[in-house]
Amino acid sequence: MEALLTASCSDYSPRMVAFEQRGLMHEADCIARAQQSDMQAFESLYRMHVDKIYGLCLRMTGNVSEAEDCAQEAFIQAWNKLDRFRGDSAFATWLHRIAVNAVLGRMRKSKREHDRIQVAADASAAPASIADDGELRDLSDAVDRLPEGARHVFVLHAVYGYSHDEASKMLGIAPGTSKAQLHRARRLLAQQLEKQGFEV
């Protein structure tokens, strides 16, 4: 499992790539095969979802190395719990819940505030591709500076589109608290961006 999670694209079996390119292994097939302990099928699921899961973890933690650890933990847990996936929700939604739990569990263990301001420098490995990249980075920095509770609700609700009921269940809070945290996040973001000279 560890080797799978740290494998590079060059480690990906050419046979598996060809297999997927022919469209023979769709997500549902991968899930069914992985539930029968097929590691190649789980590797395919991993590659389908790793970028989005890592992105969610990065937005919640605000720290590249923490996000990598949380994403890896999420996929380890997904492998271990795969027999419990019944298809009641989309597989991506099921993975998101596991990832949110991995992030919250890691934060509970740390017992200290994470350094979130470094994320822009750490995440700069991604190439700039659009003209307003600087403005997006400023917004990303502002999100990273939000208090933990407000940031988590903002990421789940405003970025990923989960309802307050869904976000509150993932975070273990009341829907009303989720709404209050979102209001707080928007207010703090507006204040931060105004200080930086943006019209809000």
N, C-alpha and C positions, 0 to 999 in steps of 0.2 A: 504493500500500500504506500509506504514512504517513497519508494522509487517512482511510483506512478505520479505522485503529487509533485515531485521535483523534476520530472522528466521534461526535457526540452522538446520542441517540435521535431528536431532532428532525430529524436529517439522513437518517434512515432512509426510504427511498422508500416512499410509500403503496402503490404497486403491489406492492412486495416484501412489505409487511406483509399485504396482502390475499391475496397468493399463498401465504404461509405459513399464514395463518389457515384457508385452505381445506384445509390438510393435504396439498398437492400436492408439497411439497418436503421430504421426510423426510431424516434425516441421511445415509442411504446414497445417496440421489439427489444430495444436496448434494456429497458426497465425489466421486462419479463426475463431476459437472459441473465441480467445482472442479479436478479433475485434467485437465480439458480447457481449463483457463485461464479458467473462468467466474468473474469477480470477484464477481458477485452471489451465487453459490452459496457462495463462500468467506466473504463477508460474513455470510451466514446461519450458517455454521459458527462463525464468530467470535462472533456474538451468542449462540449456543447455549452456548458454553464459556468466554467471557471471564471471567465472575465466578468460576468455579471455578479457572481458571488463575491469575488475579490473587490469589485467596485462598491458593493454594498458595505462590505467590511471596512474598506478604506474611508467611506463617508461617515460611518458610525464611529470609528476609532480616531480618525484624523492622523493616523500614523502608519507609514508604509510597512514597517516590520511587524507591528501588531496586526495589521490587516492580513499580511501573508500568513501569520500563525493562525489567525482566526479562520481564514478561508481553508487552510489545510485541516484544521480541527473539524470544520463543518463537513468536509468531504469524508473524513474518517468516520464521523458520526453517521453520515448518510449511508456509507457502506455497511456499518454495523446495524443500522435500523431499517435497511432497505426492505426487509421482509414485512415491515409494518406499513409500508406505503400501499394504500388501497385504491388510489386514484380518485379519492373524494374531492381533491383539489388538483390543480395543475402541478406537475412535478417541480416546475420552477418555484411555485409558491411554497411547496413543501420544503424545498432547499433553502429558500429565503428564511423560513421560520427557524430552521436548524442553524443557519448562519447568525441570525439575530440572537438566538440562545447562546451560541458560542461566544459572541462578542460580549454579551451581558455577563456570562459566567466568568470570562477572563477579567472583566472590569471589577467584578465582585472580589475576585482573588487578589487583585493588585492593591486595593485599599488606598489608592492615591490617585490624584488627578493626572491624566495623561497629557503629555506635551503634544498639543494638536497644531501648534503654529508652524512646526517644521514641515508639515505635509506638502506645502507648495514646492519647497526646495526638493524634497524627496521625490515628489511625483513629476518633476520636470523632465524625467526621462521620456515621457510621451512627447512626440514632436508637435510643435505648434503648426496648426494647419488652417486657422481662420484668422481673419483680421482683428477681431476683438478678443484675442486670446488673453490679453492683459486684463480686460474687464472681467472675463470669466475667472481668471486666477484671483482677482480681487474678491469676487463673489464666493469662490471656493474658500479663500482665507477667512472671509466673514462667517461662513457656515462652520468652519473648523473652530472658530473662537466662541461659538455658542455654548452655553452651559450644556452639560451632558444630556439631561432630560429633554430640553428643547431641541437639541440637535438630532436626537434619535427620532422624535416625532416628526420633525421637519423632513428628515431623510425618507422615512417610511411613507409619510402622507404626501408631501409636496414633490418629492423626487420620484418615488416608486409608485405612487398612486393608490396606496392602500387606504381603505376607509378608516375612520376613527375607531370603529368597532374592531377591525382587523389589526390595526396598529396597537390598540390597547391590549388585545389578547397576546400579541407577540411580546409586548414590553411588560405585561403584568400590571397594568394600571387601569383605572376607570376611563371610559370614553370621555367623560367630562374633563378629566385630567389631560387626556390627549389633546382635546380642543384648546384647553388653557395653555398648554405647552406650545402648541402651534402658534397661537396668538402672541405668546411671549417671544417665540423665535422670530416671527415676522417683524415685531416691534424692534427687537435688538438688531436684526439685520438692517432694517431701515436706518436706525441710528448710526450703525457702523458705516454704511455706505454713504450717508450724508456727510459724515466726518471726512470721508475720502474725496468729497467733492462731486458725488454722483447725485443726479436729480432722482428722487424716489417718488 
